[in-house]
Amino acid sequence: MTIPSVDDLLANNRAWAAGKVKADPGFFQRLVAQQSPAYFWIGCSDSRVPANEIVGVDPGEMFVHRNVANLAPPQDANYLSTLQYAVEVLKVSHILVVGHYGCGGVLAGLKTLRLGLIDHWLSPIRSLVREHQAELLALPTETEQHDRLCELNVIRQVENVATNPFVLDAWQRGADLTVHGWCYSIENGLVTDLGARFRHVDEVAALRR
């Protein structure tokens, strides 16, 4: 496969922009006017998981934060700043924590691979492995263990988001805000709703004990 040159990427950009204007002459003017997305996507940095394309929305409809293994750690200033902006300034209605099956970061945590500095970042994954060791070892194949750990990671990050003070404060103010947990399959392009969902401060009371 031939890798496109940087000049090819620039040419692609011009073709894309021209196509947008042809289909919708006012598209870019509306984007300049304001940013008012209803969705905040917390996803993995994996290049095979393009947030907007997966759910079929245009630029401007989704605010996006991505990092390795789609973590929402309470000590990460980058994530926290983005979360606060999404909740308090953009006033999004939905926070989507989206992992994906086959995640390399999750696999590194499962196999306790030593990769360098990123080992510190992936420590929450290793904690999940220890916490759910019996469940994971009961699965017959490493692929199934990996897939389940991807799901468990999403569920834990949903809990992290739902118990964050920015989100709790928003709910206390009466905000219509829902936190969702999804997992995407690169093999077939489909998203699975894991059923990890929080809509109100009362629903997270047990998590905060």
C-alpha positions in Angstrom: 0.0 0.0 0.0 1.3 3.4 -1.0 1.4 5.9 1.9 0.0 9.3 0.8 2.5 12.1 0.9 1.9 15.3 3.0 1.0 17.0 -0.3 -1.6 14.4 -1.0 -3.1 15.1 2.4 -3.3 18.8 1.6 -4.9 18.0 -1.8 -7.4 15.7 0.0 -8.3 18.6 2.3 -9.0 20.9 -0.5 -11.2 18.3 -2.2 -13.0 17.6 1.1 -13.7 21.3 1.7 -14.9 21.8 -1.8 -17.2 18.9 -1.5 -18.7 20.2 1.7 -19.3 23.6 0.2 -20.9 22.1 -2.9 -23.3 20.0 -0.8 -24.0 22.7 1.7 -22.8 26.3 0.9 -23.3 27.6 4.4 -21.5 24.7 6.2 -18.3 26.4 7.2 -20.0 29.7 8.0 -22.1 27.9 10.6 -19.1 26.3 12.1 -17.4 29.6 12.5 -20.5 31.2 14.1 -20.5 28.9 17.1 -19.6 25.5 18.6 -22.6 23.9 20.3 -22.2 20.1 20.3 -24.6 18.0 22.2 -22.0 15.2 22.6 -18.7 14.8 24.3 -16.7 11.8 23.2 -14.0 10.3 25.4 -12.3 7.7 23.2 -9.0 6.0 22.4 -6.2 7.6 20.3 -6.3 4.6 18.0 -6.3 5.8 14.4 -8.8 3.2 13.4 -11.5 4.7 15.6 -12.6 8.1 14.1 -15.2 9.5 16.4 -17.3 11.5 14.0 -17.4 8.9 11.3 -18.5 6.0 13.5 -21.7 7.7 14.5 -22.2 9.7 11.3 -22.1 13.3 12.6 -20.4 16.3 11.1 -17.7 18.5 12.6 -19.2 20.8 15.2 -21.6 18.2 16.5 -19.2 16.4 18.8 -16.6 17.6 21.2 -13.8 15.0 21.4 -11.1 14.0 23.9 -8.8 11.0 23.0 -6.0 9.3 24.8 -4.5 5.8 25.0 -7.0 3.3 26.2 -9.8 5.9 26.6 -9.1 6.6 30.2 -10.8 9.2 32.4 -8.3 9.4 35.3 -9.2 11.9 38.0 -5.6 13.1 38.2 -5.2 14.0 34.5 -5.4 17.8 34.0 -5.9 17.4 30.2 -8.9 15.2 30.5 -10.3 17.3 33.5 -10.0 20.6 31.6 -11.8 19.1 28.6 -14.5 17.6 30.7 -15.1 20.9 32.6 -15.3 22.8 29.3 -17.7 20.2 27.8 -20.0 20.3 30.8 -19.9 23.9 32.0 -19.3 25.9 28.9 -20.6 23.8 26.0 -23.3 22.2 28.2 -23.3 18.9 26.3 -26.2 16.6 26.9 -24.4 13.3 26.5 -20.9 12.1 27.5 -19.9 9.0 25.5 -17.1 6.9 26.9 -16.1 4.8 23.9 -13.6 2.0 24.0 -12.8 -0.5 21.3 -12.2 -4.2 21.1 -8.6 -5.1 20.3 -7.3 -2.0 22.1 -3.5 -2.1 22.3 -3.3 -0.2 25.6 -5.7 -2.6 27.2 -3.8 -5.6 25.9 -0.6 -4.1 27.3 -2.2 -4.0 30.7 -3.6 -7.5 30.4 -0.2 -9.0 29.5 1.7 -6.7 31.8 4.0 -5.6 28.9 6.7 -3.1 29.7 6.6 -0.3 27.3 8.2 2.6 29.1 6.6 5.9 30.2 3.2 4.7 29.1 3.3 2.0 31.8 2.4 4.7 34.3 -0.6 5.8 32.2 -1.8 2.2 31.9 -1.7 1.5 35.7 -5.5 1.7 36.0 -5.8 -1.1 33.4 -3.5 -3.3 35.5 -5.5 -2.5 38.6 -8.6 -3.7 36.7 -6.9 -6.9 35.8 -6.1 -7.6 39.4 -9.7 -6.7 40.5 -11.4 -8.9 37.9 -8.7 -11.6 37.7 -11.1 -14.5 38.5 -13.7 -13.4 35.9 -11.0 -12.9 33.2 -9.2 -16.2 33.9 -12.6 -18.0 33.6 -12.7 -17.0 29.9 -11.3 -19.7 27.6 -9.2 -17.6 25.3 -6.9 -14.6 25.5 -9.1 -12.8 22.9 -12.2 -13.2 25.0 -10.2 -12.0 28.1 -9.0 -9.0 26.1 -12.5 -8.1 24.8 -13.9 -8.4 28.3 -11.2 -6.2 29.8 -11.9 -3.6 27.1 -15.6 -3.6 28.3 -14.6 -3.5 32.0 -12.3 -0.6 31.3 -15.1 1.4 29.6 -17.4 0.7 32.6 -14.8 1.9 35.1 -14.2 5.1 33.1 -17.9 5.7 33.0 -17.9 5.5 36.7 -15.0 7.9 36.9 -16.8 10.4 34.8 -20.1 10.0 36.6 -18.4 10.6 40.0 -16.4 13.6 38.8 -17.3 16.9 40.7 -17.9 18.7 37.4 -20.6 16.2 36.4 -22.0 15.9 39.9 -22.3 19.7 40.2 -24.0 19.8 36.8 -26.6 17.3 37.9 -27.1 19.2 41.2 -27.9 22.3 39.0 -30.5 20.2 37.1 -28.5 19.7 33.9 -29.9 17.2 31.5 -26.8 15.1 31.2 -26.3 11.4 30.6 -23.0 9.4 30.7 -22.9 6.4 28.4 -20.4 3.5 28.0 -19.9 2.0 24.5 -17.4 -0.4 22.9 -16.6 -0.2 19.2 -15.7 -3.2 17.0 -13.0 -2.5 14.4 -13.9 -5.8 12.7 -17.4 -4.8 11.8 -17.8 -1.1 12.5 -20.5 -1.6 15.1 -20.9 0.0 18.5 -22.1 -2.0 21.5 -24.0 -0.2 24.2 -22.6 -1.8 27.4 -25.5 -0.5 29.5 -23.3 1.5 31.8 -25.4 4.7 32.0 -25.9 7.4 34.6 -28.4 10.3 34.4 -28.7 11.7 37.9 -26.6 12.2 41.0 -28.7 9.7 42.9 -27.7 6.9 40.6 -24.0 7.3 41.6 -24.5 7.3 45.3 -23.3 3.7 45.7 -20.1 4.4 43.7 -19.2 7.3 46.0 -19.2 5.3 49.2 
